[in-house]
Amino acid sequence: MRNTVLFAIILSFFIVSTHSTAFAKADKTNHPVYMVHGVLGWTKAMGFGTHYFGDDLGTFAGDACDSFFEMKCNRKISKKQVVHEVKLTSLQNTYVRGFELYKEINKTHILEKICEFVNKPVQEVDDMNLVEIKNLIASIPVANRPFINIIAHSQGTIDSRYAAKLLADRYGYPVVKVLVSVSGCHRGSGIANTMYKLKESNILLYSTMMWFFEKMWCGIISGEFKSGKESIGEEMLKSMAYYDIDDSDGRDTGIKHFNDNVPLSDKHVAKYVSFMTARKKSQLSIPMQALIFLSGDIDGNVYEMDSDKLDTCDRENTSSLNDDDGFIPIYSQHIGTRMRYKRNYFKDDKVSEISWTGIVTNADIVDRVQMGDPELNGMDGVIDIGHFQEITLPFGILTNGFRGLHFDELGYYSAMIDYIAKNDN
C-alpha cells in the first residue's frame, strides 16, 4: 500500500511538471512575440535538428508546454504564450528580408485581428489602399487594434526595424510594442567590409566562401532549396556595412543610409531595448577565429565618429580587448535602453534596464559609454559570450565551443518574454 501511494505521488508530480503551468516563470505577453533570426538563419536546421532560438536538445524557446505529456517544450514560459518563429531568406539585403517579415506578420496576425473586429473578409481588407485602411483603423478603439512584439538577433534587428516602419506606414500607428535587439548591427559590422574586399585580394577564396554559405549552409541546413528562397551573400554584406561598399551598383546600401530612411522612432516602435555581447578574440570559438583570420578584423573602420569626437572604435586590434562578439562590434549594438541579463541557476533568469548609460534615440549618434568604452564603464551589462552562443547552431560544439553548451537559451529568451509582458500594455 505504501509503495502504491508513493508511486501515485511520483506519477502526479510527473504529470503536473510535464504540463508546464506549474513551473512557468515568465508572464504571458499581451500581444504575440515574433522571433527573427539573423544571417544564415533557419527555423529548424535541416528540417529536424536544432532551432535557431533554442537549446542544444532541439527545444524551441518559444514553444510553450501546452499539450498533455509534452516533453520537448520551454517550461519557463506560460502555456498560453504565443510566439511565432519566422523564417526569412538567410542571406539577403535588409529591404528584402524586412519586407518578408512585414508580410509574415501581416498574414499571421494583423489582418486576422482587424477582420475579426470589423467583420470583413481578409482579402477585402488586404486590398484596401492606404487611405481606406487608415480610415478603417481609426474606427477601431486603440485597445482592440492588433499589436505585436519582436525579439530579433543580428541582422534580424534591422530587418525588424524596417518591418515595423512598413507596418506603421500601412496602418497609421506603431504596431510593434517592444522591439528587443539582441546583438544588433545598427551601425554596421567591419566584417562585411573586409569580406567584400576579398573580391579584390583573393577572388577564389571569396567565391568559395560565398558558395559554401549560399548553397551548402543556406540551401541544405536552412532548407532554402525547398522553400524557393534565394540566398545572396553579397547582398547581405552590403546591408551589414555601415557605409556603401559598392559604388558600381547604383544603390546606397549601407546601414548609414538605412538609418536615414528608417530612423528609431516611437511612430514605428513604442519601446526599443538592446542586449549587447562581446568576447575577447582569443576566447572566441576556433571556427569564429578562423573566419576572422580569413576575412579580417571585425571593427575595421566601419564607423568613424566625427572628427571632434574621440574615436574608440578602431584604436586596438589585439586579443586583449573584448570590443566585439566575433561578428558585431559593441559600438553597433546599443539602441534604445540597454539591458542587463542575469542567469540564476536555481530560479528564473532576470533581465533589467540599465538607465545610467542613457537611451539611444538616433541610431547614428552614440557617446563613448554607449560605444562600450571600457575606460568609462561602457561594458556595463555587456554579456560575455560570442555572437552565435545565444542561438543554437547545428554542430554546436564545433561552432560555439564548449562554453556554448553552458548557455541557457531557454532561460535567456524566457526572461526577455517576461520583460516584454511587463512593458507591452
N, C-alpha and C positions, 0 to 999 in steps of 0.2 A: 504493500500500500504506500509506504513511504517513497519507494522508488517511482511509483506511478505519479504521485504528487509532484515529485522533483522533476520528472520528465515533462509533466504538464506545464510547470512553471518555466522551464527552459524553452519549451516549444512556444509558449505565449510570448516570451521575451523575443524570440527569434522572429515571430510573425510581426510583432509591433515594430521591431527595429528595421525589418525589410520593407515596411510600409511607409517609411520616410518621415511622416509627420512628427514622430516622437523626437527626432533629432535634427529637425530642420532649424538652422541657425539664422539664415538671412530672412528679413522681412520680405513679403511679396511686393513687387513694384506695382504702382498704379497703372502703368502702361507697359506694353511689351518691350523686351530688350532684344536688339539686333546685334549679333557679334560678327564683326567684319575683319577678315584676315588681311595680312599684308602680302608682300611679294611671295611667289612660289606657294601660294595658299591653296587649301583644299578643305573639304568638309570632313571626309573620311578617306585617309590615304589608301589608294588602290581599291577603294570601294569597301574595304573590310578592316582596315588597320586602325591606326591611332587618329583621333580627331585633332585638328589644329588647336582648338581651345579645349584641351582635355588632358587626362593624366596618361601615364605610361601603360596603363592597362586597357586603354581604349574607351574610357568613360568620358563623355562629353560634359563639360562643366555646366551646361545649361539644361541638362536632361534631369528633370525633376522625377523623384520616385513616386509616380502617380498610379502605378499598377500594382496589384497584389503580387507579392513574392518577387518584385522586380529587384534584381541584384546589381546590374550594371547601370547605376544612376548616381546622381550627386545628392547625398543625404543632407548637405549643408544648405540647401535652398528649399523654399516652400514647395509642397507638392502641387500647388496651384500656379506656380511661377511660369510665365510664358516667355520663352527665349527662342529666337529664330537664328539658326546657323546659316549664314549667307555664303554662297559660292560665286565669286567674281572671276573674271579672266585672271589667271595667275600672274602673267607678265603683260602689262599694257599701260597706257598712259592714264592719268587720273581722270580725265574727262570721260573716257570710255568706261572705266570702272565705276566712277561716280554715277554715271547715267544708268548703268546696270543696277546699282544699289537703289537708286531712286525708283526704278521700275519695280524692283522686288518689293520694296516697302509699300509702294502704291498698290500692288496686286494682292499682297498678303494681309494688309491691314487697313490702309486708309480708305480705299474705295468701298470696301465691305462695310465699314463702320458708318460712312456717310450715307450709303444706300439704306442701311437699316433704319436710320433716323428719319430720312426724307421719304422713305418708301418708294424708291425709284430703282429701275434695273441698273446693274453695274455699267453696262455698255453705254447707256444714255448719259450717265454722269461722266464716264471716261471721255466721251466725245464732246463734252462742253468746252467752249472756248474760255479764255481767262476771265473775261467779264462775267460770263454766266456762272462759272464755278465759284468765283469770289462772292457773287450775289447770293448763291446758294449757301455758302459757308456763313455769310453774315446772318442768315436766318436761323442758324443753329446756335443755341446757347454755348458759351465757351466750355462749360462743364461737360457738354456732350460731344465736343469735337474730338476727333481721333488724334492722339499723340503717341510718340514712341521715344525710346531711349537707345543709345548706341554705345557699345564697347568696341573699340577698334584698335588694331595693332599695326604699327609701322606705316606703310603706305596707305593702309586702310583708314588711317586717321584723316588724311587729306581727301581721300575718296569720300569719306563721310561728311566732311565739311561741304564738299560740292553737292552731294545728295541733299543735305539739309537746306542749302540755298535753293536748289531746284524745287523742293517741297514747299518752302516758304513763298517762292515766287508764284508757284501754281495755286496755292490755297490762301495766300494772303495773311498767314500767321505763322509763328515759329512752331512747326510740327514737332521738332526734336526738343524734348525737355532737358535731358542731360546727355552730353557727349563726353565719354571717357576716352581720353587719348592715352594709349599705352605705348611708350617708346616711339612717339610720333616724329615725323620728319618735316616739321613745319618751317624749317629754314634749311632744308636740304641735307644731303649726305655727300661728303667728299668721295666716297667710294664710287658714286655714279660718275663723277668726273674722271677719276683715274681709270676706271674700267673702260669708259668710252675712248679714252686716249690710247688704249691698247690697239685700236684700229690702225693707228699711225705707226706705232712702235713694233707691234707683233700681231699682224692680222691673222696669222694661223692660230695663235693662242686665243685671240678674241673670238674667232669664228667657232673654234672647238668648244669654248665655254658657253657661247650662245646656243649652239646646237644641243649641248647636254642639258641645259636648263629648259630650253623651249620644247625639245622633243622627249628626252628621257624623263626629266623630272615632271614637267607640266603635262606632257602627253600621257604618261603612264601613271605616275603617282597621284597627280591631281585629277586624272580622269578626263582630260580635255579632248582626247581623241574621240571619246563617246559623246561629249556634250556639244561638239562643233565649235567651241570657243577657240580662238587662235591667239596663242601667246606670242608676243613680240617683245623680246628682251630689250631691244634698243629703245622702244617707246617708254618702257619702264625707266631706263636710265635717264632719259631726257626729263621725265617727270620728277625724278628724285634729285636732280641737280638744282642748286639754288639759282644760278644764272643760266641763261640759254647756252647750251653747249654745242649747238649745230646751227651755223649761220646759213647753211645751204638749203634747208627745208622750207624756208619762207614762213616759219612759225616761231613765236616766242614760247617755248615750252617749259621754262624754268619755274621753280616754285616762287621766286620773287614776283614774276608776272602773275602767277596763280593767286598769290596773296593780295595783289591789287584787285583782281576780279572777284575773289571770294574772301573778303575780309572776315575776321572774327566779329560777329555781330549778334546782338540779342534779338535782331529781327529774324535770324536763322536758327539760333540755338539759345534756349533760356539759360543754360549753365554749361560752361566748359571746365573740365578738370583734367589734370595730366599726371601720369605716373612716369617716373624717369628711371633709367637704368644705365649702369656703367660698370666696367671691369677693367683692371689693369690688363694691358695687352698680353703680358706674359702669362696671365691666368685664363685667357680665353681657350676654348677647345682647340684641339690641333687642326681640324678642318677649317675653323674660322681663321686661325693664324695662317694657314696655307693660302686662304683666299686673300687675306691682307697682303701676304708676300707677293702673290701674283698680280693683284690689282693696284696695290699702293696703299698709302696711309689713309685712314678714314677721314681725318679732318681736312687735309689739303688746304686750299684757300676758298672753300665753297662759300663762306660767309664772311665778308670783310666789313668790319664796323667802319663807321665814318671816321675820317682822319683825326678828328678832335677827340675821339674816344679811344681808350685803351683796348687793343685787340688781344683778347686772351684765347682766341680760337686756335691759333697756329704757332704758339710760342714754344711748344715742346713736341717732340716726336720720339719719345722714348717709352719704355715699358714701365717707367716709374709712376706715370700718371694714369688714373682711370678716368680719362676725359671722354670716353665713348663706351659703347657696349659691344663693339666689334662691327657695328653696321651704321648706327646713328650716333652722332656726337651729342653730348649733353646740351650744347647751346641750341640745338634744334628742337628739343623735346618739350620745353615749357610753354604751354598755352593756358589761359585761364588761371585757375587755382592749382598750385602744386599740392600733391597728395603724399601722405606717408602710409606705408604698409607695414603692419606688424604681424608676424606669424606667431601664433600661440599653439603649442603642441598639445595642450590638454583642454582647450576650449576654442571657441570660434575665433578666427583671424579677424583683425580690425584694420580699417583704414580711417584716416582723419585728415582734415585740411591743415595745411601749413600757411598761416596768414602772414607771417613776418616777411616772406620773400616777395610779397606783392602779387597782384593779379595781372597777367599779360593780356592786354586787350587789343594789341596790334601785333600780328604775327611777325612783323619785321623789326620790331623795336623791343629789345630786351637789355637789361642792365647787367653789370658784371656778376651780381649774385644769381640772377635768373639764367645766365650763361653757364653757371656752375663753377665759378672761380673759387678754388679751394681756399685761397687766402682770405676770402670774405664769407666762409662757411656756406659757399654755394652748393656744396654737396649734401646739404640737409635734405633728408627724405629720398635721396637717390639710392635705388636698390642695387646691391652688389651682385648682379647677375649679367650674363651675356644676353645679346639681343634675342636669341632663339630659345633661351631657357625658360621663358614664361609661356611658351607654347610647347606642344609635344610633337617633335619631328619623328618621322619613320627612322628606324635605326638610331634611336635617341642617344645611346651611349657614344656612338661614333661622332655624332654631330654636336651634342651638348656636353659630353664628358660625364663623369660620374656625379659631378655636382648637380647636373640637371635632374638626376633621378631623385634628389632630395627636395626638389622644389615642389610645393603643394599647389598645383594648378587649380584644383577644385576649391581649396580654401581661399586662394587668391581672388578668383573671379566671384566666388560667393560673397566675399567681403565687399567687392565692388557693387554687386547687386543689392546688398543690404544698404550701402550708402545711397545708391540711386533711389531705393524705396523711401528713404527719408528726405529726398530732395526733388521728387518728380510730381509734386502736387500741382 
